[in-house]
Amino acid sequence: TESFGTQRSTAEAPSAHATLHKAGAALEKGRGVQGGTEITPLLKQLALDLPALRGAERKRAVALLARPTQGQGSSNELEYETVEQKPVCSDHYCIHWVKTTDDAPPLNDSNHNGVPDYVETMDAVFEHVYAVENAELGWRPPTSDGTRGCASGAPANCPDRTDVYIKEIGSEGIYGYAAPDPDQRSHSQYAYLVMDDDYN
């Protein structure tokens, strides 16, 4: 759940424009990351700024907030260039991945079940983090996104899981970020995660 940021009115469009510019530069080109600019807060603020943006700027903001699923992102830099494989869904997460292109994780599959070890390890790590942070420490669980991320052929347990997309972002100096889906009216919003495809 993302619950920080400030919603701006239409009169504050210049500030919203600046957020859009910073988010685009950081997400598409990695600019600002090396200087300490965090992408997750920028994208959260961009989602809150949507009502203050119009026309092409609003369209670009929605595209920057879109998931990597093919046909949703703003360019081949942000979206998958190929069809996703069936996501791996556990108790709290669905891990999305592709088998080809630069976005593919290492495809080693030691148990020969058709799912790369990298994907299974990422799912196990996220579930471990959930057990510690949400179960043991009592952190509030993420807001459910319903069936978002559950495309045709997704596992039956896909709904209400937090979606994690494995993607090549490390070359931009980005190793992971969270982004809320656009056009939500609450400050407490559901979000998805994007993680790098190779941390070696």
Salt bridges, closest charged atoms under 4 A:
GLU28 OE1 - ARG60 NH2 3.09
ASP49 OD1 - ARG8 NE 3.01
GLU57 OE2 - HIS17 ND1 2.23
GLU84 OE1 - HIS96 ND1 2.82
ASP103 OD1 - LYS167 NZ 3.39
GLU127 OE1 - HIS92 ND1 2.76
ASP145 OD2 - ARG67 NH2 2.96
ASP163 OD2 - ARG67 NH1 2.78
ASP163 OD1 - HIS96 NE2 2.72
ASP181 OD2 - ARG67 NH2 2.70
ASP181 OD1 - ARG148 NH1 3.75
ASP183 OD1 - ARG58 NH2 2.55
